[in-house]
Amino acid sequence: MATDTVLEWSGSDVDLTTVERQMSSLWKQLADRESNTCPVRTHVFNLVVFAGTKANARSICQSLSQLEDRQPSRAFILSGDRSEAGSTIDARVRLACPPGSGDRRARCFEQLTIDARGRAADHLDSVVVPLLMPEIRTYLWWPGQPPFGYKTFHRLLGFADQLVVDSAQFSSPGDGFADVARLSSGSQGVNDFQWARLASWRDIVAQFFDSASHRKYVENFQSLGLEFASGGGTPERQAATSGVLLMLGWAGRAFGWEPETTLEGLLTHDVELSVVQSNRLIPIHIHFENHGQQAAGKLMKLEITCAAPNAESAVFRAQRSDDLLNALISQTIGSEPALERVVPLNPRSDVELLVDELELTGHDPLYEGSVEYASKFAGRVMWMPA
């Protein structure tokens, strides 16, 4: 069975000329090695990842190695330490070419790991820009919460076409969503792993009201309940808080809600919020239940109750299965027997999510509108001094 061809080079205290020369050398070595069919030098996009620390960089490199045969690209993994004296750059270049099959030649994946120290850590953009492949789009993936307002972030964002985040990792989801909402008013779009994770839940809620007989309930919510899995630590609380705000942001935009009470910090226990719809106050119950460590931080159940004028009351529910793969959907209208069905939730790994997000570019009005509402549900407002 054919295996990947992997060529590597690394150097300490190097300059950009050396890095470029070594990259060209690796391609020449590859061409010399593959005498019959030279792998195709194809790049779909540039991917720039700010890892922050060398430990994070190693973990991200392992994740990106799983993209090698799916999305040929030039990827940069950046780390830096401004506190060190001087100004040095260590670099590692990895050229990986999975074997071709049939008439398809191997498509190669370039990975450059840059560790900048001292003054160089303040100018990562000047390190990356000369090495970008021209005339293709550039994604900036920022694990954790992007530090809006900080020069390192904005210098890297300045040459990117698209920002990729995971709002489940935001240390302050309310502030993060407010920043994303402001950024979205500009030219760059934003892709969010957490938004993708909740896609099946949004579809479920939307389908509750698809039929003509159920549309009367859209403006007649009585309550909404969201249950998240408890357990874990701060990362799981961040994920749950982000999930609540994104779901409320989407629902608020879709159903014409305005927050009456807001969630201004991380969720740590059960809480009740409220929204206003057509001058009616609707309670939002957020509950935590232990479903095991594997489920911690995930949305496990939602329940909507409605009571339209001159119509029977309705209850719509979705409950995630114990294996986390599916949801049991039920709807009960008045005294009629509940109608039930099972739908797949299509959970994906972070690598699979990254693959999908790197195929999206431009603005997503639904996400951007939902994020703006999410920031309102987090108690954030846009203001200007008098």
N, C-alpha and C positions, 0 to 999 in steps of 0.2 A: 504494500500500500504506500502510495506516494506521501511524503511528508512536506511540511512547510520548509521553504528555504529562508533562513534567517541570517542576516549579516549585521554586525554591530561594530560600532566604534565609540570610544569615550575619551575625553580629555579634560584636564584641569587647567584653569586659568587660560582659557582660549579666547580668541576673537572670532568675529563673524566670518571673516575670510577663511579661517581654518575650518569652521563648521561647514561652510558651503563646499570647500574643496574636498572634505572627507565624505560628504554626501554624494558628490559626483564620483568619487573613488568607489564607493559601495555599489553604485549603479554599474560602473564599468566592470567590477568584479562579478556582479550578477550576470551581465551580458556575456562575459568570458566563460562563466560556469555553464550557462544555458546555451549550448552551441546550436541546438536544433530550433528551439522556439524561445525567443527572448520575451520575458514577461512584459506586459503592456504597462507603460507609465501613465496611468489614468488617475485623475483626482476629481472627485465629485465636489469636494468642498475643503476648506481649511477649518480645523477645529482647534481652538485655543482654550485650554483648561487651566484655571488658576487653582493650583493645589494648596498653595500657602506654605506647607512644610514638606520636607523630604519624605517623611513617613506617609503623608497623604499622597504624595506623588507616586510612591511605589504601589499603593493600593489602586490608584487610578490607572496606572500603566497596565495592571493586571486586567482591569475591566475593559480597557480599550483593546487589549489583545484579542478579545472576543468579537471585535468588529472587523477584523482583518479581511475576511472573505466576503463581508456583506457590503461594506461601504468604503471603497478605496479613497484614501484621503491623506492629507498631511496634517498630523496632529502635534500640537505643542503642549507639553505639560510643564507648568511653570511653578517654581518655588523660589523663595528668597528670604534673606535675613538682612534687614537694613542696619541692624545694631552692630554688625561686624565692621572692623576697620578696613580701609582700602576699597577696592572695587574689582571684583573678580567674577568670572563666569565659568562654571563647570558645565559640560555638555555631554550628552549621550545620544547617539543616533542609532535607531533600529530600523532596518528595512526587512519587512516580512512579506513573503510571497507564497500564499497557499497554492498548491498545484492546480493547474488548469484541468479542464475535463473536456473531452471531445474536441470540437473546434474552438472552444473558448480558451484563450490564453490566460495565464495567471495574471491577476491584478494585484498590485502591491500596495502595501500600507506603510507609510513613513511615519515614524514617531520620534520626535525630538524632545528630550527632557532637558530643561534648562534650570540650573540652580544658580541664582544670582546672589551675590553677597556684597554688603557695603553699599556704596553709591549706585552700583549697577542694579540693585534691587528696587531703586526708585525709578528706574527707566526701562522696565521690562518691555514697554511698547517699542522702544528703539531697537531692542534685541529681536523682537518678533517680526516687525513690519518688513525688514529686508528679506526675510526668509519665507514670507507668504507666497503661495502660488497665485499669480495674478489672474484677474478676470474670472474668478469663481467666488462664490459666496463664502463668507467667513462667519462661523458661529463662535460665540464666547460662552463657554459653560462655566458657571461659577457655583461650585458646591457650597452649601451653607447659605447664609444671608448676605447678599451683595452689600458692600459698604457704600451706599449711595452718598455722594458728597466728598468721598476720599479720592485723591488724585490718581492713585494706582489703578483703582477700578475704572475711573472715567477715561484715563489714557488708553486702557485696553478696550473699553467699550467704544472708543472713538473710531476704531477701524473695523468694528464688527457690524455685520448686517443684522444679526439676530442674537438675542440673549437667551440662554437656556438656564433655568433654575429648577430647584425642587423646593417648593414652598413648605413641604413637610419638614424641611430642615431649618426653616426660619426661626431664629431665637426669639424674635418679636414679630409674630405674623402680622399684627395690625400695622406696624410701621413698614414692614416689607411690602404689604399689599398697597399701602398708600404710595410708596416709592414706585412700585411697578405701574400703578395707575398713572402717575405723572410721566414716567418714561414712555408709556404707550401713546401719549399724545404727540410724540415725535415720530421720527422716520423708522425707528427700529421696532420690530415685533418682539414678543416674549413667548417662549415655550416653557411650560411648567409641568414637570412630572406629576405633581399632585393633582392637577387638573385632569390629566389623562387617567389617573387611577380612579377618579370619581365618575368617569364618563358613563359607565354602566348604570350607576345610581341615578344620574340625571335622566338617562333614557327611561328608566323604570318609572320615575315620577311623571315624566312627560306622557308616557303611554297610559297612565291612569286616567288622563283627561282627554285622550285622543278621540274617543267616541262622542258623537253628538249628544247622547243622553247624559254624558258626564261633564260636559263643558259648563253647565250651570253651577257646578261646584267650585270652579276656578276662583270665583269671587266670593266664595262662602266658606272659607276655611274656619274651623273652630279651634284647632290646635295642631301642632306639629311636634312629634317626638323623635329624637335622634339618640341612638344608643351606640356608644363606642366601647371597645374592649379596654379594660383597665390593665394595670401592670406596666412593667418596664420603668424607665426613668424619664429624664428630660427629653430625649429624642422622641419618645412615644407621646408625651404631652404636647410637644410641638406639632407632631403629625395630627393629633386629634384636634387641636385648636385650629390649625390650618384647614382641616377637613370641614369643621363646623362653619368657619367663616366663608369658605368657598361655596358650600352648599347653601348657606343663607344668602350669600351674595347673588348666586344664580337664581334662587327662588325669589328673592326680593325684586330682582330685575324682571323676572318672568311674570310674577303675580301682582306687581304693583305694591310691594310692601315698603314701609319706612320703619327703621328701628325706633322703638320706644325706649328700650334699655339696651345697653351695649356690653360687649365682652372685651375688656381692655387689657387683660393679661393672659397668661397661659392657663388653660383648664387644668384644675387639680382635683375637682370633685363635681358632684351633680350641681347643676345650676339651672335657673329658669330665666329666660329672656322673654321679651314681648315685642311684637311688631304691630303696626297700625295698617289696616286695610279697609278703605272706605269708611273711615271713622270708627271702625271696630277694632278692639284690642284682641290680638291673637297670642296666646301663650306658646312659647317654644321651650319644650322640656328637653334638657340635655342630661343624659344618664350614662353612668359607667357601670359595666358588669364584667366580671372576670371570665374570660373565654380562653385562658391559657396564654402563655408567653408568646406563642407564634402570632396570635391575633392582636397583641397589644398595640393600641393606637389606631386600629382600623375601625371603620364604620361597620357596625354589625346589624343594625336594625333601624328602620324608620317607620313611623306610623302617622297618617294624616286622617283627621276627622273633619267632616264637612256637614253642613246642614243648610241646604238651600230652601228658600221660601216655597211653600206648596210642593215640597218634594221630601222624600224619605231621607233620613240621615245616611251618611256613607262613611265607611272606614276603609282606608287603603293601607296595606302593610307590605313590607319587604323585610325578610329575615335571612341573613347570611347563614349558609350551612356550616356545620362543624369543621368540614375540611376546607372552608374558606373559598371554595371554587364556584359555588352557585348561590342563588337566592330563591327562597320560596316566596312567591308573590300571591297575595290574596286580596280580594275586594268583597266587601259585604255591604249591600244596599238594603236598608230597612231590616225586615225579618227574613229576607231571602237567604237561602244557604250560601255560604261563602264560595266564591269561584277562586280556584287555586291553580297555579302553574309554577314550574321551575324554569328559571332562566340562568344561563351561564354568566358569571361576572368577568370572565376572561382576565384573571389576574396575570400580570406580567412582571418579570424580573426587572431590576433597574437597567440592566444592559438592554433588554428588549424595549423598554421605554425609551432609552437613549436612541436606539436605532430608529424608532418611530419619530421622535422629536427632531432628529437630524434630517428628516425628509420634509419637514414643514418650514415654510418661510413666509415672511410677511405678517400682516396684522390679522388677529382673530377677534373680530368685534364682540362675539359672545363672551369670550374669556375676558377681554378688557373691560367690558361693561360689568361683568360679574365681579371682577377684582375691585373696581371702583365702589360697588355696593358693599363688598366684603370689608373694605376699609371703613365704611360708615358703620357697619355692624361691630367693628372693633373700636368705635368711638373716635376715629380720626376725622378731622375736617380740614379742608383747604382754607387758609385764612391769610389775610394781609393786614399789616398794622394800620391803625386809623391815621 
